[in-house]
Amino acid sequence: METVDVAIVGAGFGGIGLGVRLGQSGYDSFAVFDRDEGPGGTWRANTYPGLSCDIPSHLYSFSFAPNPDWTHRYSPQEEILAYLERLVDEHGLRERLRPRTEVRSARFDSDARRWRVDTTAGEVEARVLVAACGQLSNPYVPRFAGLEDFEGPYWHSSRWDHDFDLRGKRVAVVGTGATSIQIVPALAGVAGRLDVFQRSAPYVVPRGDRAYTRAERRALRRFDLLRRLYRAKTFLRQESFIFGFSPGSPLHKPLTRWAQNHFEEQVTDPELRARLTPDYAIGCKRVLISDDYYPAMQRPDVELVSEPIDRFVPEGIRLRDGSVRELDAVVFATGFANAGAGGPDAGRGGGRPHARRAVGGRPARASRDDRGGHAQPVPDLRPQHEPGPQLGAVHAGVPVQLHRRVSRQPAAARPRDPRGAARGDGGVRRPRAAAAARLGLGRRLHVLVQERRRADREQLGSARPAATGWPRGARG
Ligand SMILES: Cc1cc2nc3c(=O)[nH]c(=O)nc-3n(C[C@H](O)[C@H](O)[C@H](O)COP(=O)(O)OP(=O)(O)OC[C@H]3O[C@@H](n4cnc5c(N)ncnc54)[C@H](O)[C@@H]3O)c2cc1C
């Protein structure tokens, strides 16, 4: 049985970032488990055409591991995966990685005060368990009637079938979320006919992607202060969009206007305009960024299908109006099952009784919160994502949120010492950087936006049923 001090489940941004921080803090007893073939998480699993980040690359990376060499403002998937692989190699994490190892469940043994982690490669004992399983790692496909009858191939966007040649074929993309609006422009003109199945229209704002010039990259490499200022400027710009999400805010109208102008400039057909117009206020759902989605939707070989799907039939998809779309292949861009921050069955004992320990008067059991988090308390289980939805693309992005956590976790993972009680910090001295991060702007804005959203929900009441935060199949 392998014994480690810290067991990390997941080798995406969260698991790798924490591994780097643990290494930097002098920890050498930890392992990172991932069911996938290697590190990268989201950026290894997803390889669909057109995939890139929708947070500017200089922000979509850790400040403690900067990359002045991003080629584009929004870099493609291969570059992000290469960045994460580089972190693994440069920080000696390769030997700590346990790829192709799924964590099935974990049980806290309160007598030994250790986690018993059940993996596909055997049991592992750990003092601290970190759930870095990601919120968007389990593909979600709605249960369509008759799907098994469909004679063509179909796959989820995160399990792309690169062997199937889509050229000239009749292809459906189901969903119009953040993933779909990257896939559709990439397939338009390649597929013979592309049907885009829409349940609700998204707001789309300009993306403004461009390649960095060689001179820019050289300057960012050479002058670290310049790179930091650029990152700080990008962070403030992204975070400032939060204020536009709230109907009461003075920035709400300019943000709505910005999206409307983009829409009116790009969509000319009145009938298509009507069907592509969102029926909720901006910010209630994820705001998307694209310069080529609307142009793609206007191509003669691309069709927006807003009639609901009735069922799949052998030759394609039958709509509720009785018509049938004949298809050669179907791509589900229907998002991910929000598995919660815990991922594996943490806290449950694989059929054995729960390890129970009264903490704050409640049993020590991870109860799942279907908005994406674990309701604590569970001793030494550290979920990486905050409960609640990840915010939209016009925001600083997930690594910035994770940054705060992975900077704090090494200190939090240290064994507590009795002198801590006298100091009043429970035996954990937090590094100054983590304390600064706790007071940071990002956190305050995050809290502010949560409060605003709660107030808006109360104000909007049931008048806007679409104004809920986290869709079932998140991202789409
Ligand atoms: C297509 C796509 C594009 C995205 N683009 C952006 C973007 O531009 N900006 C942004 O901020 N966010 C984006 N996101 C969100 C993205 O998921 C986060 O930015 C970030 O990559 C999450 O990192 P993570 O480490 O928390 O999770 P992940 O990257 O999902 O990694 C979790 C890892 O845990 C592993 N795992 C899960 N359960 C188990 C288990 N039981 N046992 C073993 N291993 C397990 C998974 O295999 C996976 O490798 C995107 C998501 C998707 C799907």
The ligand as an SDF file (V2000), in Angstrom:
LIG
                    3D

 53 58  0  0  0  0  0  0  0  0999 V2000
  -13.5570   22.7970  -23.2720 C   0  0  0  0  0  0  0  0  0  0  0  0
  -13.2980   23.6290  -22.0490 C   0  0  0  0  0  0  0  0  0  0  0  0
  -12.7290   24.8880  -22.1620 C   0  0  0  0  0  0  0  0  0  0  0  0
  -12.5190   25.6640  -21.0280 C   0  0  0  0  0  0  0  0  0  0  0  0
  -12.0040   26.9170  -21.1730 N   0  0  0  0  0  0  0  0  0  0  0  0
  -11.8210   27.6750  -20.0710 C   0  0  0  0  0  0  0  0  0  0  0  0
  -11.2940   28.9990  -20.1820 C   0  0  0  0  0  0  0  0  0  0  0  0
  -10.9920   29.4700  -21.2520 O   0  0  0  0  0  0  0  0  0  0  0  0
  -11.1640   29.7190  -19.0440 N   0  0  0  0  0  0  0  0  0  0  0  0
  -11.5000   29.2160  -17.8120 C   0  0  0  0  0  0  0  0  0  0  0  0
  -11.3340   29.9120  -16.8170 O   0  0  0  0  0  0  0  0  0  0  0  0
  -11.9690   27.9640  -17.6970 N   0  0  0  0  0  0  0  0  0  0  0  0
  -12.1420   27.1980  -18.7720 C   0  0  0  0  0  0  0  0  0  0  0  0
  -12.6390   25.9410  -18.6400 N   0  0  0  0  0  0  0  0  0  0  0  0
  -12.8660   25.4030  -17.3060 C   0  0  0  0  0  0  0  0  0  0  0  0
  -11.6610   24.4860  -16.9520 C   0  0  0  0  0  0  0  0  0  0  0  0
  -12.1890   23.2610  -16.6020 O   0  0  0  0  0  0  0  0  0  0  0  0
  -10.8150   25.1350  -15.8680 C   0  0  0  0  0  0  0  0  0  0  0  0
  -10.2830   26.3420  -16.3610 O   0  0  0  0  0  0  0  0  0  0  0  0
   -9.6080   24.3280  -15.4090 C   0  0  0  0  0  0  0  0  0  0  0  0
   -8.9300   23.7050  -16.4840 O   0  0  0  0  0  0  0  0  0  0  0  0
  -10.0300   23.3500  -14.3580 C   0  0  0  0  0  0  0  0  0  0  0  0
   -8.8990   22.7260  -13.8410 O   0  0  0  0  0  0  0  0  0  0  0  0
   -9.0820   21.6190  -12.7290 P   0  0  0  0  0  0  0  0  0  0  0  0
   -7.7290   21.1090  -12.4070 O   0  0  0  0  0  0  0  0  0  0  0  0
   -9.8890   22.1360  -11.6210 O   0  0  0  0  0  0  0  0  0  0  0  0
   -9.9800   20.4930  -13.4200 O   0  0  0  0  0  0  0  0  0  0  0  0
   -9.7340   19.6010  -14.7030 P   0  0  0  0  0  0  0  0  0  0  0  0
   -8.8820   20.2590  -15.6940 O   0  0  0  0  0  0  0  0  0  0  0  0
  -11.0730   19.1210  -15.1260 O   0  0  0  0  0  0  0  0  0  0  0  0
   -8.9020   18.3720  -14.1280 O   0  0  0  0  0  0  0  0  0  0  0  0
   -9.4930   17.4450  -13.2690 C   0  0  0  0  0  0  0  0  0  0  0  0
   -8.7960   16.1210  -13.4480 C   0  0  0  0  0  0  0  0  0  0  0  0
   -9.2870   15.2440  -12.4510 O   0  0  0  0  0  0  0  0  0  0  0  0
   -9.3600   13.9580  -13.0140 C   0  0  0  0  0  0  0  0  0  0  0  0
  -10.3150   13.1930  -12.2160 N   0  0  0  0  0  0  0  0  0  0  0  0
  -11.6090   13.4880  -11.9440 C   0  0  0  0  0  0  0  0  0  0  0  0
  -12.1360   12.5520  -11.1580 N   0  0  0  0  0  0  0  0  0  0  0  0
  -11.1620   11.6530  -10.9240 C   0  0  0  0  0  0  0  0  0  0  0  0
  -11.0920   10.4570  -10.1680 C   0  0  0  0  0  0  0  0  0  0  0  0
  -12.1440    9.9930   -9.4980 N   0  0  0  0  0  0  0  0  0  0  0  0
   -9.9250    9.7820  -10.1250 N   0  0  0  0  0  0  0  0  0  0  0  0
   -8.8340   10.2340  -10.8010 C   0  0  0  0  0  0  0  0  0  0  0  0
   -8.8460   11.3590  -11.5430 N   0  0  0  0  0  0  0  0  0  0  0  0
   -9.9840   12.0500  -11.5910 C   0  0  0  0  0  0  0  0  0  0  0  0
   -9.8450   14.1880  -14.4330 C   0  0  0  0  0  0  0  0  0  0  0  0
   -9.4740   13.1110  -15.2660 O   0  0  0  0  0  0  0  0  0  0  0  0
   -9.0870   15.4570  -14.7920 C   0  0  0  0  0  0  0  0  0  0  0  0
   -7.8690   15.1500  -15.4350 O   0  0  0  0  0  0  0  0  0  0  0  0
  -12.8660   25.1490  -19.7570 C   0  0  0  0  0  0  0  0  0  0  0  0
  -13.4410   23.8750  -19.6450 C   0  0  0  0  0  0  0  0  0  0  0  0
  -13.6580   23.1310  -20.7820 C   0  0  0  0  0  0  0  0  0  0  0  0
  -14.2680   21.7630  -20.6370 C   0  0  0  0  0  0  0  0  0  0  0  0
  1  2  1  0
  2  3  1  0
  2 52  2  0
  3  4  2  0
  4  5  1  0
  4 50  1  0
  5  6  2  0
  6  7  1  0
  6 13  1  0
  7  8  2  0
  7  9  1  0
  9 10  1  0
 10 11  2  0
 10 12  1  0
 12 13  2  0
 13 14  1  0
 14 15  1  0
 14 50  1  0
 15 16  1  0
 16 17  1  0
 16 18  1  0
 18 19  1  0
 18 20  1  0
 20 21  1  0
 20 22  1  0
 22 23  1  0
 23 24  1  0
 24 25  2  0
 24 26  1  0
 24 27  1  0
 27 28  1  0
 28 29  2  0
 28 30  1  0
 28 31  1  0
 31 32  1  0
 32 33  1  0
 33 34  1  0
 33 48  1  0
 34 35  1  0
 35 36  1  0
 35 46  1  0
 36 37  1  0
 36 45  1  0
 37 38  2  0
 38 39  1  0
 39 40  1  0
 39 45  2  0
 40 41  1  0
 40 42  2  0
 42 43  1  0
 43 44  2  0
 44 45  1  0
 46 47  1  0
 46 48  1  0
 48 49  1  0
 50 51  2  0
 51 52  1  0
 52 53  1  0
M  END
$$$$
